[in-house]
């Protein structure tokens, strides 16, 4: 029994260690999210405008932006693409190996997998202190982050990369992105109808 208690943590470390170098962004998923949100924006009434909440001008909020106040991409959001390309193969192999290990493969699914992937992404980008040092604005609400990013930056050529890097750090953004934009679009349409 003692050998099993020693073996499980070792297997856990061996299975998850390569994830720190794994592909940390999913640009294809970011493209899907942005396209779905754009379809919602197409349903915006002609006289409706979404006015997103403004970010805090600091990094004290829970969610930092991938763009600085002057519109430049943060270093961490650009570095995520390089780290992702370098580790894509290692991450795939790690995931396959972990799925063959009892307990570990199951642990990687669901919320634990998302938290593990987010931790690996943050570590690959230098850690949370470094990410916050490279940023200058933040939000405390993931829905406000989603709406602000989409309304403010979705027309930029580099947006999908920035969105993918942000989703890698904040997996809840992937779940909330389209819902948040949809809620903002509906609220803007209602407001426009009231003002007619």
C-alpha positions in Angstrom: 0.0 0.0 0.0 2.9 2.4 0.8 4.4 1.9 -2.6 1.1 2.9 -4.2 0.9 6.1 -2.2 4.5 6.9 -3.4 3.8 5.8 -7.0 0.7 8.0 -7.5 2.4 11.3 -6.9 5.3 10.3 -9.1 2.9 9.3 -11.9 1.0 12.5 -11.4 4.2 14.6 -11.8 5.4 12.6 -14.8 2.0 13.0 -16.5 1.6 16.7 -15.9 5.2 18.0 -16.1 5.1 18.1 -20.0 1.9 20.2 -19.8 4.0 23.2 -18.7 5.5 23.1 -22.2 2.3 22.1 -23.9 0.3 24.0 -26.5 -1.2 26.7 -24.3 -3.5 28.4 -26.8 -6.2 27.2 -29.1 -6.5 29.8 -31.8 -9.1 27.8 -33.8 -11.4 27.9 -30.7 -10.7 31.6 -30.4 -11.7 32.1 -34.0 -15.0 30.2 -33.4 -15.7 32.3 -30.3 -15.0 35.6 -32.1 -17.1 34.5 -35.2 -20.1 33.5 -33.0 -19.9 36.9 -31.2 -19.6 38.7 -34.5 -22.8 37.0 -35.7 -24.5 38.3 -32.6 -23.2 41.8 -33.3 -24.7 41.6 -36.8 -28.1 41.4 -35.0 -27.4 44.7 -33.3 -30.1 47.3 -34.2 -28.9 50.1 -36.4 -29.3 52.7 -33.7 -28.0 50.4 -30.9 -24.5 50.7 -29.4 -22.8 48.5 -26.9 -20.9 50.6 -24.4 -18.7 48.2 -22.5 -17.6 48.7 -18.9 -14.2 50.4 -18.6 -11.3 48.4 -17.2 -9.5 49.3 -14.0 -6.3 51.2 -14.8 -4.2 48.7 -12.8 -3.7 45.0 -12.5 -5.5 44.5 -9.2 -8.5 42.9 -10.9 -8.8 39.2 -11.4 -8.6 39.3 -15.2 -5.8 41.3 -17.0 -6.2 42.4 -20.5 -3.9 41.2 -23.4 -3.6 44.8 -24.7 -2.1 47.8 -22.9 -3.9 51.1 -22.6 -2.0 52.4 -25.7 -3.4 49.5 -27.8 -0.2 47.4 -27.9 -0.3 43.6 -27.3 1.1 42.7 -24.0 4.3 40.7 -24.1 2.7 37.7 -22.4 -0.1 37.5 -25.0 2.5 37.5 -27.8 4.7 35.0 -26.0 1.8 32.6 -25.6 1.8 32.0 -29.4 5.6 31.1 -29.3 5.2 28.9 -26.3 2.2 27.2 -27.8 4.0 26.4 -31.1 7.0 25.1 -29.2 5.0 22.8 -27.0 2.2 21.5 -29.1 3.7 18.0 -29.7 4.8 17.6 -26.1 1.3 18.5 -24.8 -0.4 16.0 -27.1 2.0 13.2 -25.9 1.5 14.1 -22.3 -2.3 14.1 -22.6 -2.2 10.6 -24.3 0.2 9.2 -21.6 -1.9 10.6 -18.8 -5.1 9.2 -20.2 -3.6 5.7 -19.9 -2.8 6.2 -16.2 -5.7 5.4 -13.9 -6.9 8.4 -11.8 -4.6 10.8 -13.6 -6.5 10.5 -16.9 -9.8 11.1 -15.2 -8.3 14.0 -13.2 -7.4 15.8 -16.3 -11.0 16.0 -17.5 -13.3 18.8 -16.5 -12.5 21.7 -14.2 -9.3 20.1 -12.9 -8.0 20.0 -16.5 -8.9 23.6 -17.1 -7.3 24.7 -13.9 -4.2 22.7 -14.7 -4.0 24.0 -18.2 -4.4 27.6 -16.9 -1.6 27.0 -14.3 0.6 25.5 -17.0 -0.1 28.5 -19.3 0.7 31.0 -16.6 3.9 29.1 -15.7 5.0 29.0 -19.4 4.5 32.7 -19.6 6.7 33.5 -16.6 4.1 33.2 -13.8 1.3 35.5 -12.6 3.7 38.2 -11.2 5.3 38.5 -14.7 2.0 38.5 -16.5 0.7 41.3 -14.2 3.9 43.3 -14.6 3.4 43.3 -18.4 -0.2 44.4 -18.2 -1.7 47.7 -17.2 -5.5 47.1 -17.0 -7.8 44.6 -15.5 -11.4 43.6 -14.8 -13.0 41.8 -11.8 -15.8 40.4 -14.0 -15.1 37.9 -16.8 -18.3 39.0 -18.7 -17.1 42.6 -18.6 -13.7 41.4 -19.9 -15.4 39.5 -22.7 -17.6 42.4 -23.9 -14.8 45.0 -23.6 -12.4 42.8 -25.6 -14.9 42.0 -28.3 -16.2 45.5 -28.7 -12.8 47.2 -28.5 -10.5 44.8 -30.3 -12.3 42.2 -32.4 -11.7 44.1 -35.6 -7.9 43.8 -35.2 -5.9 41.3 -37.3 -4.2 40.0 -34.1 -7.4 39.6 -32.1 -7.8 35.9 -32.3 -4.3 35.3 -31.0 -4.8 37.7 -28.1 -8.2 36.1 -27.3 -6.6 32.6 -27.4 -3.9 33.7 -25.1 -6.4 35.2 -22.7 -8.6 32.1 -22.7 -5.5 30.0 -21.9 -5.1 32.0 -18.7 -8.8 32.3 -17.9 -10.7 29.1 -19.0 -14.0 30.6 -17.8 -13.7 33.2 -20.5 -14.2 30.5 -23.1 -17.5 29.5 -21.4 -18.7 33.1 -20.9 -17.5 34.9 -24.0 -20.4 34.4 -26.4 -23.0 34.5 -23.5 -21.6 37.9 -22.4 -21.6 39.4 -25.8 -25.2 38.1 -26.4 -26.4 39.7 -23.2 -24.7 43.0 -24.1 -26.2 42.9 -27.6 -29.7 42.2 -26.3 -29.4 45.0 -23.7 -28.2 47.5 -26.3 -31.2 46.5 -28.6 -33.6 47.0 -25.7 -32.2 50.4 -24.9 -32.3 51.5 -28.5 -36.0 50.5 -28.7 -36.8 52.4 -25.5 -35.1 55.5 -26.9 -37.0 55.6 -30.2 
